[in-house]
Amino acid sequence: MNLLVLKAGKCCSVFHILHVSRHRVGGRLFSVSCCLHLKAPPRNNRKATVDIPGLERVTYAERLHFVPGLAKATFPQWSRGWRDPHRYSGPEYEGLPPRAEKPCFVFNQRTSALEGTRQAAWLTKSIVRQGLPPQVLALAEDAANQIEDQDERVQHAIQHARFWDSTERKPPRERFCPVLLRNLLHLCGTLQVRLPTLGRRMLAEKYSLAACWTRGGDLFQVRGQNGLLLNSMSAVPVVAGKEELLSTEGEELETFYPIAPTIDLQVTHAYKQKNDTGFQDGYPYPHAHTLYILECGEGPKLKEEQVHAKMIMFAFGNALAHAHALYGTQPQVLERPVTVQSVATNGRTFSFVMFQLNTTDLDSDTGVKNLVWMDADQPLYEYAKIRPVVKKKVIQVTAGLAGYQPDTFKKFLALYLHGAA
């Protein structure tokens, strides 16, 4: 009946079709939604339980099976004695701690800072300088610190991550980006034969960080998991001397008025002022050396400026948590600054950040400020194609690896060797 209506009258309305289908037993149209059929979802006819004082309900709890005519048994909640993340229920509202009147602004791995580097520099009371320090870049230029057949082996590492690690026609970024980072770290680790101090390091993954500070009268906190951290037994050497630190007192921080510096940060009234490096006391590798951040689609997609802000904030968080563990939580100018490095990559381009924490007195804009050296968006290669791109029987792009930039890996190697060479 429905097919006849559709063929005979193409201009008939949907309501006419519904009217015809309603008079047919078992008629159904898959091309229209249930809202046009006037079919409401089933109602929940669950009756409310009534408790009468002085009367006890007769249930089938003792018989351990369902019995018609008897009430449903209610049992107390069973506790396993340990925290099961798959069967976890939050605490009752009455058992929650009282809400704090002063809000806390939280920066985590999902935060997308609107102003990017400028916002991160203001939150950390830092002066941003473009380019890496020359004494750090000189480490990779020394022939004694270079890898044998360095450029050839780096290109093999890229080809392994892009071509040989997967049988897919086009491997996703979530697949080749971590493999490329591991390959480059493995290449850098081959220098341990010549530099034994490289063996005094350890990679840590999925550690949780927490660091609190006050800025402009507001309370801020960096917390959460933030990437792959390279820890070391010894601290990273200080980059800027005392003269350069004193010169930062006369420099002014860049502002972005009328935008508030707390924009896009998570605001919460239920928090704990906690400072934790993510590792227990007595950990043999207590010093954070380099933080590696992968932007490969696992979390929210961030723009370049927002990735740079994420690098600065988490490098600052690791340095601040370590400074609080060494010198206490009182605001002060540190006797020995704490330096933490950060590297971010999306599988093709690399960004490098060196953060030197000079002071924990971050409330005001005056006094000694922290320093940030940044070298952003450096491509390691131009493209890597498994198959050539052919348009109109003409090869537009050849297959393989093209546009390799050796200077980018030299910067990667320089940050890895900092403190060991």
C-alpha positions as CSV (number, residue, x, y, z in Angstrom):
1,M,0.0,0.0,0.0
2,N,2.8,2.4,0.8
3,L,4.7,1.6,-2.4
4,L,1.5,2.3,-4.4
5,V,1.1,5.7,-2.8
6,L,4.7,6.6,-3.4
7,K,4.6,5.7,-7.1
8,A,1.2,7.1,-7.9
9,G,1.5,10.4,-6.3
10,K,5.0,11.8,-5.9
11,C,3.6,15.1,-4.4
12,C,1.7,13.5,-1.6
13,S,2.6,14.6,1.8
14,V,4.3,12.7,4.6
15,F,1.1,12.9,6.7
16,H,-0.9,11.2,3.9
17,I,1.7,8.4,3.9
18,L,1.5,8.1,7.6
19,H,-2.3,8.1,7.4
20,V,-2.2,5.2,5.0
21,S,0.4,3.3,7.0
22,R,-1.6,3.7,10.2
23,H,-4.5,1.7,8.8
24,R,-2.3,-1.1,7.7
25,V,-1.4,-3.7,10.4
26,G,2.3,-3.9,10.9
27,G,3.0,-1.0,8.5
28,R,6.3,0.9,9.1
29,L,8.2,3.6,7.4
30,F,12.0,3.6,7.9
31,S,12.5,7.0,6.2
32,V,10.7,9.1,8.8
33,S,11.5,9.5,12.5
34,C,9.5,8.2,15.4
35,C,8.4,11.7,16.3
36,L,6.2,11.7,13.2
37,H,4.6,8.4,14.2
38,L,3.5,10.0,17.5
39,K,5.2,7.1,19.4
40,A,6.2,8.2,22.8
41,P,8.9,6.5,24.8
42,P,7.7,4.0,27.4
43,R,6.8,5.4,30.7
44,N,8.6,4.5,33.9
45,N,5.8,3.2,36.1
46,R,8.0,2.4,39.1
47,K,6.0,2.8,42.2
48,A,7.4,4.7,45.1
49,T,8.2,2.7,48.2
50,V,6.0,3.6,51.2
51,D,7.3,3.0,54.7
52,I,4.6,2.7,57.4
53,P,5.9,3.2,61.0
54,G,5.4,0.1,63.1
55,L,5.0,-2.3,60.2
56,E,7.8,-4.5,58.8
57,R,7.9,-5.4,55.2
58,V,7.9,-9.1,54.3
59,T,10.6,-9.6,51.7
60,Y,12.1,-12.6,49.9
61,A,15.6,-11.9,51.3
62,E,15.7,-15.1,53.4
63,R,14.7,-17.3,50.5
64,L,17.5,-15.9,48.3
65,H,15.3,-15.9,45.2
66,F,12.3,-14.0,43.8
67,V,8.9,-15.0,45.2
68,P,5.7,-13.5,43.8
69,G,3.7,-11.5,46.3
70,L,6.7,-10.7,48.5
71,A,8.4,-7.3,48.5
72,K,11.8,-6.7,47.0
73,A,14.7,-7.0,49.4
74,T,17.1,-4.1,50.0
75,F,20.6,-4.9,51.1
76,P,23.3,-2.6,52.4
77,Q,26.0,-1.4,50.0
78,W,28.9,-3.9,49.9
79,S,32.4,-2.5,50.2
80,R,35.3,-4.2,48.5
81,G,37.9,-2.8,50.9
82,W,39.8,-1.2,48.0
83,R,39.1,1.5,45.4
84,D,37.8,0.0,42.2
85,P,37.9,2.6,39.4
86,H,35.2,0.8,37.4
87,R,32.7,0.7,40.3
88,Y,33.3,4.0,42.0
89,S,30.6,6.1,43.4
90,G,31.3,9.6,44.5
91,P,30.8,10.7,48.1
92,E,27.5,12.0,49.4
93,Y,26.8,15.7,49.3
94,E,26.7,15.8,53.1
95,G,30.1,14.2,53.3
96,L,31.9,16.7,51.1
97,P,34.2,19.3,52.6
98,P,32.9,22.8,52.8
99,R,33.3,25.0,49.8
100,A,36.0,27.6,49.9
101,E,35.0,31.2,49.5
102,K,38.0,32.1,47.4
103,P,38.0,30.4,44.0
104,C,41.0,28.6,42.5
105,F,41.9,28.8,38.8
106,V,43.2,25.5,37.5
107,F,45.4,24.9,34.5
108,N,45.3,21.3,33.3
109,Q,46.3,19.4,30.1
110,R,42.9,20.2,28.5
111,T,43.1,23.9,29.1
112,S,43.1,26.0,25.9
113,A,44.5,29.4,26.8
114,L,43.1,32.1,24.6
115,E,46.2,34.4,24.7
116,G,48.7,31.6,24.5
117,T,52.3,32.5,25.3
118,R,51.4,36.0,26.7
119,Q,48.9,34.6,29.1
120,A,51.3,31.9,30.3
121,A,54.1,34.4,30.7
122,W,51.9,36.6,32.9
123,L,50.6,33.7,35.0
124,T,54.2,32.6,35.7
125,K,55.7,36.1,36.0
126,S,58.2,35.4,33.2
127,I,60.1,37.2,30.5
128,V,60.0,35.3,27.2
129,R,63.1,35.4,25.0
130,Q,63.2,34.1,21.5
131,G,65.7,31.4,20.6
132,L,67.6,29.0,22.8
133,P,70.7,30.0,24.8
134,P,73.9,29.8,22.7
135,Q,75.7,27.8,25.3
136,V,73.1,25.1,25.0
137,L,73.1,25.0,21.2
138,A,76.9,24.7,21.3
139,L,76.5,21.2,22.9
140,A,75.2,19.7,19.7
141,E,77.7,21.5,17.5
142,D,80.6,19.8,19.2
143,A,81.8,16.8,17.2
144,A,82.4,14.8,20.4
145,N,78.7,15.0,21.2
146,Q,77.4,13.9,17.8
147,I,76.0,10.5,16.8
148,E,77.8,8.4,14.2
149,D,76.1,8.9,10.8
150,Q,73.7,11.2,12.6
151,D,71.6,12.5,9.7
152,E,71.2,9.1,8.1
153,R,70.1,7.5,11.3
154,V,67.6,10.3,12.1
155,Q,66.1,9.8,8.7
156,H,65.8,6.1,9.3
157,A,64.0,6.8,12.6
158,I,61.5,9.1,10.8
159,Q,61.0,6.4,8.0
160,H,60.5,3.7,10.7
161,A,57.8,5.8,12.4
162,R,56.0,6.9,9.2
163,F,56.4,3.8,6.9
164,W,57.7,0.7,8.5
165,D,55.9,0.6,11.9
166,S,52.4,0.1,10.5
167,T,50.9,-1.7,7.6
168,E,48.1,0.9,7.2
169,R,47.9,3.0,4.0
170,K,48.0,6.2,6.0
171,P,49.0,5.7,9.7
172,P,47.2,8.1,12.0
173,R,49.2,10.7,14.0
174,E,48.3,8.9,17.2
175,R,50.4,6.0,15.9
176,F,53.5,7.5,14.4
177,C,54.0,10.5,16.7
178,P,54.9,8.5,19.9
179,V,57.0,6.1,17.8
180,L,59.0,9.0,16.4
181,L,59.7,10.5,19.8
182,R,60.8,7.1,21.2
183,N,63.1,6.6,18.2
184,L,64.8,10.0,18.7
185,L,65.2,9.4,22.4
186,H,66.8,6.0,21.7
187,L,69.2,7.7,19.3
188,C,70.2,10.2,21.9
189,G,70.6,7.5,24.4
190,T,73.3,5.8,22.3
191,L,75.7,8.5,23.4
192,Q,75.8,6.9,26.9
193,V,78.9,5.0,25.9
194,R,80.8,8.3,25.6
195,L,78.8,10.2,28.3
196,P,78.1,7.8,31.2
197,T,76.1,10.5,33.1
198,L,73.3,9.9,30.6
199,G,72.6,6.6,32.4
200,R,71.6,8.5,35.6
201,R,68.2,9.4,34.1
202,M,64.8,7.8,33.9
203,L,61.7,8.3,31.9
204,A,58.4,8.6,33.8
205,E,54.9,8.4,32.2
206,K,51.5,9.2,33.5
207,Y,52.7,10.9,36.7
208,S,50.4,13.5,38.3
209,L,51.6,17.0,39.1
210,A,50.2,19.6,41.5
211,A,51.6,23.1,42.2
212,C,49.9,26.2,43.8
213,W,50.8,29.8,43.8
214,T,49.2,33.3,44.2
215,R,49.3,35.8,41.4
216,G,47.6,39.2,41.5
217,G,45.6,38.2,44.6
218,D,44.1,35.1,42.9
219,L,44.9,31.5,43.7
220,F,46.2,29.4,40.7
221,Q,47.1,25.7,40.4
222,V,48.7,23.5,37.8
223,R,47.8,19.9,38.1
224,G,47.2,16.6,36.2
225,Q,49.1,14.4,33.9
226,N,51.1,16.2,31.3
227,G,53.3,14.0,29.2
228,L,56.5,12.0,29.3
229,L,59.0,13.3,31.9
230,L,62.8,12.7,31.8
231,N,64.1,12.7,35.4
232,S,67.7,13.0,36.4
233,M,69.8,12.3,39.6
234,S,71.4,15.8,39.2
235,A,69.7,19.2,38.7
236,V,69.8,20.9,35.3
237,P,72.5,23.6,35.2
238,V,71.4,27.2,35.5
239,V,71.4,29.1,32.2
240,A,71.2,32.8,33.3
241,G,73.7,34.2,35.8
242,K,73.0,36.7,38.7
243,E,73.6,39.7,36.6
244,E,71.0,38.7,34.1
245,L,68.6,37.9,36.9
246,L,69.0,41.3,38.4
247,S,68.4,42.9,35.0
248,T,64.9,41.4,34.9
249,E,63.7,43.8,37.7
250,G,63.6,46.7,35.3
251,E,61.7,44.7,32.6
252,E,57.9,44.9,32.4
253,L,55.6,42.0,31.8
254,E,53.5,42.1,28.7
255,T,49.8,42.5,29.3
256,F,46.7,41.8,27.2
257,Y,44.2,44.2,28.7
258,P,41.1,44.2,28.7
259,I,41.2,40.4,28.5
260,A,41.4,38.9,32.0
261,P,44.4,36.6,32.6
262,T,42.1,34.0,34.1
263,I,40.2,33.5,30.9
264,D,39.7,29.8,29.9
265,L,41.0,28.5,33.2
266,Q,38.8,26.1,35.2
267,V,37.2,27.8,38.2
268,T,36.5,25.7,41.3
269,H,35.6,26.2,44.9
270,A,36.4,22.6,46.0
271,Y,40.1,22.2,46.0
272,K,43.2,21.5,48.1
273,Q,46.3,23.6,48.2
274,K,48.7,20.8,47.3
275,N,52.3,20.9,46.0
276,D,53.4,17.5,44.7
277,T,56.0,16.5,42.2
278,G,54.2,13.3,41.5
279,F,57.0,11.1,43.0
280,Q,57.4,9.7,46.5
281,D,60.2,10.9,48.9
282,G,63.4,9.0,48.3
283,Y,62.9,8.6,44.5
284,P,66.4,8.2,43.1
285,Y,65.7,10.6,40.2
286,P,64.2,13.6,41.9
287,H,65.1,16.4,39.4
288,A,62.9,17.1,36.4
289,H,65.0,17.4,33.3
290,T,62.9,17.6,30.2
291,L,59.1,17.3,29.6
292,Y,58.0,15.8,26.3
293,I,54.5,16.7,25.2
294,L,52.8,14.9,22.3
295,E,50.1,16.8,20.4
296,C,48.7,13.8,18.4
297,G,45.0,14.0,18.8
298,E,44.5,12.1,22.1
299,G,43.2,15.2,23.8
300,P,41.6,18.4,22.5
301,K,43.2,19.9,19.5
302,L,45.2,23.0,20.4
303,K,46.6,25.8,18.3
304,E,50.3,26.5,18.2
305,E,50.1,29.4,20.7
306,Q,48.1,27.3,23.0
307,V,50.6,24.4,22.8
308,H,53.4,26.9,23.7
309,A,51.4,28.1,26.7
310,K,50.9,24.4,27.8
311,M,54.7,23.9,27.6
312,I,55.5,26.9,29.7
313,M,52.8,26.2,32.3
314,F,53.8,22.6,32.9
315,A,57.5,23.3,32.9
316,F,56.8,26.0,35.4
317,G,54.6,23.6,37.5
318,N,57.4,21.0,37.6
319,A,59.9,23.6,38.6
320,L,57.7,25.2,41.2
321,A,56.7,21.9,42.9
322,H,60.4,21.0,43.1
323,A,61.3,24.4,44.5
324,H,58.6,24.1,47.2
325,A,60.0,20.7,48.1
326,L,63.5,22.2,48.5
327,Y,63.0,25.6,49.9
328,G,59.5,25.6,51.3
329,T,56.3,27.4,50.3
330,Q,57.3,30.9,51.5
331,P,57.7,33.4,48.6
332,Q,61.4,34.1,48.1
333,V,64.1,34.6,45.5
334,L,65.7,31.2,45.1
335,E,69.4,30.8,46.0
336,R,69.8,28.4,43.1
337,P,67.3,28.7,40.3
338,V,65.4,25.6,39.1
339,T,65.6,24.9,35.4
340,V,63.2,22.6,33.5
341,Q,63.1,22.0,29.8
342,S,60.1,21.2,27.6
343,V,59.7,19.7,24.0
344,A,56.4,19.5,22.1
345,T,55.9,17.7,18.8
346,N,53.0,16.8,16.5
347,G,55.1,14.2,14.6
348,R,56.5,16.8,12.1
349,T,57.3,20.1,13.9
350,F,59.1,20.5,17.2
351,S,58.9,23.4,19.8
352,F,61.6,23.9,22.5
353,V,61.2,25.7,25.8
354,M,63.7,26.3,28.6
355,F,62.2,27.6,31.9
356,Q,64.3,29.0,34.7
357,L,62.5,29.6,38.0
358,N,64.2,32.4,39.8
359,T,61.6,33.4,42.3
360,T,58.5,32.0,44.0
361,D,57.3,35.5,44.9
362,L,54.8,35.7,42.1
363,D,52.0,37.8,43.6
364,S,53.2,41.2,42.3
365,D,54.7,42.4,39.0
366,T,57.8,43.9,40.6
367,G,61.1,42.3,41.6
368,V,63.0,39.5,40.0
369,K,61.2,37.6,37.3
370,N,61.5,34.2,35.8
371,L,63.0,33.6,32.4
372,V,61.7,31.6,29.4
373,W,63.7,30.7,26.2
374,M,61.6,29.6,23.3
375,D,62.3,28.2,19.8
376,A,58.9,27.2,18.4
377,D,57.6,25.4,15.3
378,Q,60.8,24.0,13.9
379,P,60.0,21.4,11.2
380,L,62.0,18.1,11.3
381,Y,61.0,17.3,7.7
382,E,58.7,18.7,5.1
383,Y,56.5,15.7,4.3
384,A,56.5,11.8,4.3
385,K,54.4,10.1,1.7
386,I,53.9,6.3,1.5
387,R,52.5,6.6,-2.0
388,P,53.0,9.4,-4.6
389,V,50.3,12.0,-5.2
390,V,49.1,11.7,-8.9
391,K,46.8,14.2,-10.5
392,K,45.9,14.0,-14.2
393,K,48.5,11.3,-14.8
394,V,51.2,13.6,-13.5
395,I,53.1,12.9,-10.2
396,Q,52.6,16.0,-8.1
397,V,54.4,14.7,-5.0
398,T,56.8,11.9,-4.9
399,A,56.7,9.1,-2.3
400,G,59.2,9.0,0.5
401,L,60.8,11.4,3.0
402,A,61.6,15.0,1.8
403,G,62.8,18.2,3.3
404,Y,64.8,16.8,6.2
405,Q,66.1,19.6,8.5
406,P,69.2,18.5,10.5
407,D,69.2,21.7,12.6
408,T,65.9,20.7,14.3
409,F,67.4,17.4,15.6
410,K,70.5,19.3,16.8
411,K,68.3,21.4,19.0
412,F,66.6,18.2,20.2
413,L,69.9,16.7,21.0
414,A,71.3,19.8,22.7
415,L,68.4,19.8,25.2
416,Y,69.0,16.1,25.9
417,L,72.7,16.6,26.5
418,H,72.2,19.7,28.7
419,G,73.6,18.8,32.1
420,A,75.5,15.7,30.9
421,A,78.0,16.9,28.3
